[in-house]
Amino acid sequence: ICTHLLSKKIAKTEKFLIGISLCKHIIHYDWLSFSYNAGRMLDESFFPLIDKINEKEFSFSLQESLNRSKQKKLLENMTFIITPNVFPSRVVLSRIISSAGGNVNILYL
């Protein structure tokens, strides 16, 4: 299990989307260098990942999504049917959905 996801900005990558569901901390990458220079792991709450541009573009709040994912899995009790030839691939979508508590049915044609 991943405890920390470090990033400069919000991304629509597999790792970032899974991180929203699984990571305890999604923080700005500066946390790592500041912690190294301090000789100890600093409090993550001082290094929140703030990306208002992408939050607006993707129409969501990262902090709200993180808070919701701590209460329950974001896709809990939801089932998704994945058809062939989707992007990202069925494998990637399955991992993202499963990490958020969703169920996946793959449709083979």
Secondary structure, DSSP 4 states (H G I P E B T S, - for coil): ---EEEESS---SHHHHHHHHH-SEEEETHHHHHHHHHTSPPPGGGSB---HHHHHHHT--HHHHHHHHHHS-TTTT-EEEE-TT-SS-HHHHHHHHHHTT-EEEEPP-
